[in-house]
Amino acid sequence: MDDAQLVAGALAGKAGCCDALYMRYRSQVWSAVTAMGVPESAADDMAQEILAAVCLKLAQFDPTQALFSTWVIGFAKKAAAKYWRAQARHPALQSLDATPEECMASDESGPAAVYERKLLRQSVRDLVCRLRPKLREPVILYWFKELTVAEIARVLGRPDSTVRDQLKEGMRDLRTLAAGEAALAGAR
């Protein structure tokens, strides 16, 4: 059965149609939210919630406006943006406990250096969470997921030039945020 038949069946109350849509789109939704920087630990639950919402809102789907797959991925993008907005308001406390491997002293660094790097990574994550969503998405995909500009443009459905501009603007905003944080730290 194709998507249109499954949607029609689900709207008609046929058993198994929503389950079939769930199975068909589970991995795509999971990939979309992880591509937006959502941690894998949260992506599983998020994908399940997204697909449940899709099944509840099937009556709102208009096949003249978009493909079903595009509509579903739109839910995923909105959920990822909502996740990052929540993170910006209430950043999750990351454990600063280093694993034994991270604390192993090497010729270049000891546990103190490992701890400093971990604090720096957390500071950068916190600053990125404070970016506006339209800038946060490309920054996360470029710097943390190591996607190219062309790949980011495909994932976000934006032109390459827009992604390049948003990356530049995001980096400029990050520098401004970091300078503000440094000024606050110096005032303390």
N, C-alpha and C positions, 0 to 999 in steps of 0.2 A: 504494500500500500504506500502511496506517496503521502506527502504532508497534508495536502488538501483533503484527501480521503480520511486520514486520521483525525484531522481537525473536525471535519463534518461528523465523523463517527462519535467523537468525544462530545460534541455539542448535542448529538442525538441521544447521548447516554449509553452508547455501546461500551460494554466492558472491555478493558484492555487497551483502548485507544490512547488514553493519557499515559498509561504505562509504556506503550510503544514509543510515544513522543519523548518520554523521559529517557528511555534507553537510547534513542537515536541522538539526542542532543546533550546528554550528560557530559561526555568528554569535551565537546565543543565549548560548552558553558564553562566548564572547569578550566580549560585552556585560556578562554577569554579573560576570566577574572585573574588568573595567575599572570597572564601577560600584562595586566594592569597593575601588577605589583602586589596583589593580595597574597599573603603567605599561604603556602600549600595547606598548612594546618587549618586555616579558616576557609579555604576554597571548597573543600568537600561539603561542609555544611551549607555554605553559600550557594553552591550549585544546586543542592537539593531544594533549598528555599526558593531559588529563582524559578526552577522548573515547576514547583508547586504553584507559585504565583502565575506562571504562564498558563497552567491548566485551569486555574480559577478565572482567568481573564480571557479565555479563548473567544468569548463572544465579542470582545473588543477588537479582535484581529480583523483587519481589512486587507484582503489579498490584492486589492487594486492599488494599495499604497506601498506595499513592500512584500518581499518574499518572506515566508514564515521564518526561515533561518535568520534573516536580517532582524526581524521583529524579536526573536528570542535573544539574539546577541545584544540587542538594544536593552533588554532587561538586565543582561549581565553587566553591561557598561554602567547602567544606572546604579546597580547594586554595588559595583566596585567604587564608584564615585561616593556613594553613601558611606561605604566602609571607611574611605579616606577622610571624609568630613568628620565622621565620628572619632577617628584617630587623631585628627587635628584638635578636636575639642577635648578629648580625654586620651592622651597618648598612653598606650599600654606600658606599664613598667616592664622593662626588659631585665632579665636576671643578669647581674654583673658577675655571677659566679662563673669563673672560667673552668673549662673542662681540664682534666689533668694534662692532656696533650698540649693545650694552649699555654699551660704554665711551665712546660718543659723549657729550661733555659737552653738557648742556643748560643752560638758564638756572638750573634748580633744583639740578642735581647733576652731579658729575663722576665720574670712575672710582672714586674712593674711596667715594663714597656708594653707587654701584652695587654695589661689592664688599661693603660693609656690609649692604646689603639681601639680597644673596645668602647671606651668612653667617647672617643672621637667619632666612631661609627654611629653610636647612639645619638650623639649631638647632630650629626648630619641627617640621620633619619628624622629626628624631631623637626629640624628646619624644613626638610622636604615636605613633611606632613602639613606645614603651615602655608605652603604654596597654594594658590588658587587651583582648583581641580583641572582646569584646561591647561595649566602649566605643569602641574604635578604629574599628570599621566605621561607626557612625553619624557620628562626628566627621569622618572622611575624606569621607564622602558629602555631609555638610552644608557643611563649610568648603572642601574642595578641589574637589569635583565640583558644588557649588552646587545640590544637590537639596533639595526641600522636605521637611518632616517626613513628609507623606503619601507622597511618592515613596520616601523611605527606608523607610518602613514596608512599602510594597509590595515593594521589592527584597529586604528582609531577612525578610519574612514575620512582622513583629511589629506589635502594635497601636501606633497613633499615640502613645498616652500612654506606652508603654514607651520608644519612640524619644525622646520629649521628656525623660523621666527620665534616659535614658542619655546624652543630649547634655549635660544639666546636670551629671551626675556626671563625664562625661569632661572637661568644661571645668574643673570643680573639681580633678580629678586633674592636669590639665595645669598649672594654677596652682601646685599643690603641687610638681610636678616642676620647674617653672621656678624656683620659690623655692629649692628644693634646689640646683639648678644654680648659681644666683646666689650662694648661700652658699658653695658649693665654689669658685667663681671668686674670690670675695672673700678666701677663706682662702689662696689660692695666692700 
